[in-house]
Each structure stands twice: as structure tokens, then as C-alpha cells.
Amino acid sequence: MKLYFSRNPNPRLAVAVARLLNANIEFEFAAPRDPGQADRYRHLNPNLLVPILEYSGRTLWESDAIACWLSRKAGSTLWRTDDDEPEMIRWISWGKENFVKACDIVHWERGTKLRYGIGACDDRMVEEGLKQFHEAALILDQQLTNRQWLIGDTISFADLRMATFLPFNDAARLPIEDYASIARWSNQLDRIEAWRDPFIGLNAPLPPPIVSNF
Ligand SMILES: N[C@@H](CCC(=O)N[C@@H](CS)C(=O)NCC(=O)O)C(=O)O
């Protein structure tokens, strides 16, 4: 099994899942959108995005699908398969449409665009992203009050998916600390080595620095 990855948010999530599950897997850095790279990766993922999992002559893309597969293979409850599965899918689905999406909007403006020279930070988009962030954070914070994890008593993939962008908050500067339960849950995730530093020992160039003088 081979996982193609980069240091960006979704591949980071997939690498963290693989590490958390102690998956017997080879990791290969990939940059399918870099000049001259597309032909090498198109047959693996027509979207030219990572992560991509290659196994038994098949490929799987989309971090959620990869997490599901790795958890099944490991016999782990990270991806719930019992009566908690619908609730887990609810939080994955809601997260991607709300909390994760809001984090993504702000991180795109304050992080990705400046890092990769895509353009200047659009303050109106930051404002819109922050508005959506506060709306979603209220609901997420409520869910995490008096509970350690989103579902049941142990970590599930929903926790990791929800937190996709939090390791990038040095760039996004989202006001996580305004939400006590989210902050507590995020710190708890950071105590898991596979989440805190999934790239330990892997050969992967560091991303370019953020340059804000557009
Ligand atoms: N929905 C996809 C999104 C994948 C995605 O957007 N990947 C981005 C990074 S977050 C990517 O491949 N960017 C180019 C790169 O990292 O080289 C997933 O969940 O896996």
C-alpha cells in the first residue's frame, strides 16, 4: 500500500490517520499540480489532488474514503461500524459543509494564497469566512461541552476530519480560544503524536513561507 501525500490539509489528515492506525504503508511525497507532474498522477487521481492511496492495483482518492479503508484494514473503531456510524457520518458531513468549510475559506485567504503566490488576501472573504466560522463554532462547541470526543468515549475519524485545518491556525488565525470546548478538544488532539506531527521521518519538502506583500 502506498499513500501519496503533501503537507497540505487533506493529505495531512490522511497521513495522520495512517500513522494513528500504525498502517503498514509506504509514504510518497507528491505534487501532482506542479509543472510537468500531471501526466504522472492523472491515472491515479483525475483531480490531480492528494491524498491518493494505491493498493492491490487499485487507487482510492478522497481523504474520507482512504480513512474508511485504512480503519477497516486495521480493524479499528476510528471509523465506526456500529450504531454510532450514522452519527459519525453526520459530523463528517456537517463539518465539511460548515466548520471545516469556514476554516478553509479563511485559511485559503490568509495562508494558501500568500504561500503559493496565488494573490492577495481578500479581506471580504476573510470576513465572510469568520462569520461562517462563528456560526459553526457555536454548534461544535455545544456538542463538545461535557464530552471528550464528538462521538462516544473514544476518538473517531469525525474528530480528525473536523480538525483538518486547526494545525494550520498559525496561518489562518481563527479565534479558536473564544470557544472553550473546541480549544480543549483541539489541545487534546495535539497531545496525539500522530496528529501533532504526522510527517516525522517522512521525506517531504516544507511548504513555501507566507509572503504577505502583494
Ligand atoms: N476532497 C479531497 C480534497 C483534496 C485536496 O484538496 N488536496 C489538496 C491539498 S488540501 C491538494 O492536493 N493540493 C495540491 C498539493 O497538495 O500538492 C480530499 O478530501 O481528499
The ligand as an SDF file (V2000), in Angstrom:
LIG
                    3D

 20 19  0  0  0  0  0  0  0  0999 V2000
  -11.7450   16.3530   -1.1740 N   0  0  0  0  0  0  0  0  0  0  0  0
  -10.3510   15.9890   -1.2660 C   0  0  0  0  0  0  0  0  0  0  0  0
   -9.5460   17.2720   -1.3470 C   0  0  0  0  0  0  0  0  0  0  0  0
   -8.0790   17.0030   -1.6760 C   0  0  0  0  0  0  0  0  0  0  0  0
   -7.3180   18.3180   -1.7790 C   0  0  0  0  0  0  0  0  0  0  0  0
   -7.9320   19.4120   -1.8920 O   0  0  0  0  0  0  0  0  0  0  0  0
   -5.9900   18.2280   -1.7820 N   0  0  0  0  0  0  0  0  0  0  0  0
   -5.1690   19.4230   -1.8940 C   0  0  0  0  0  0  0  0  0  0  0  0
   -4.4610   19.7130   -0.5720 C   0  0  0  0  0  0  0  0  0  0  0  0
   -5.5880   20.1460    0.7010 S   0  0  0  0  0  0  0  0  0  0  0  0
   -4.0540   19.1580   -2.9080 C   0  0  0  0  0  0  0  0  0  0  0  0
   -3.8390   18.0510   -3.3590 O   0  0  0  0  0  0  0  0  0  0  0  0
   -3.3320   20.2070   -3.2590 N   0  0  0  0  0  0  0  0  0  0  0  0
   -2.1370   20.0720   -4.0680 C   0  0  0  0  0  0  0  0  0  0  0  0
   -0.9720   19.5830   -3.2440 C   0  0  0  0  0  0  0  0  0  0  0  0
   -1.0720   19.4770   -2.0090 O   0  0  0  0  0  0  0  0  0  0  0  0
    0.0810   19.3410   -3.8600 O   0  0  0  0  0  0  0  0  0  0  0  0
   -9.9750   15.1340   -0.0550 C   0  0  0  0  0  0  0  0  0  0  0  0
  -10.6510   15.2230    0.9760 O   0  0  0  0  0  0  0  0  0  0  0  0
   -9.0150   14.3570   -0.1360 O   0  0  0  0  0  0  0  0  0  0  0  0
  1  2  1  0
  2  3  1  0
  2 18  1  0
  3  4  1  0
  4  5  1  0
  5  6  2  0
  5  7  1  0
  7  8  1  0
  8  9  1  0
  8 11  1  0
  9 10  1  0
 11 12  2  0
 11 13  1  0
 13 14  1  0
 14 15  1  0
 15 16  2  0
 15 17  1  0
 18 19  2  0
 18 20  1  0
M  END
$$$$
